[in-house]
Amino acid sequence: MTASRPGPSRKALAARLSREMSEAERQGFGTSTVWLTREETDLICAALEAASGDDGARLDFLDRCMAAMTARDGSDRGWRMSIDQDHLMLGTTVDAQGFPSCRDAIDERTAELQRAQAIATGEQHRQEPVAARPDGPQDFTPQPYARGHKA
């Protein structure tokens, strides 16, 4: 597999991107703009495709295993992921709390952990979805003024 063993071009690109990001962070920025050549862009795209393909195939395999188990015994299974101080578990469950895909179980746990982290760090605004803009006057509900301030 070429994705697991980077060549000289990949190593050079990784080092350059790391240096650029370190410099941006040193200057107080959380992002960095980097100009890439076509070859560098192709290297990044190939690495991302390889990584997502491998992980996707693994997750598809797990979902197929659960489907086979369900077909064999007729039970209504779902996926559940749990994380505690001593254990990490991704498995199937026969109760109503399970998710139809292992991806859904992982995504739900990830979102739960992000919400908890946002609350712990006082960044509650990050967990709330941004309200959609009204499309026209029929979608706009005027808000009355209360004591000189908008309600």
Beta strands, then each sheet from edge to edge (+ up, - down):
strand 1: 78-83
strand 2: 88-93
strand 3: 145-146
strand 4: 149-150
sheet 1: 1+ 2-
sheet 2: 3+ 4-
end
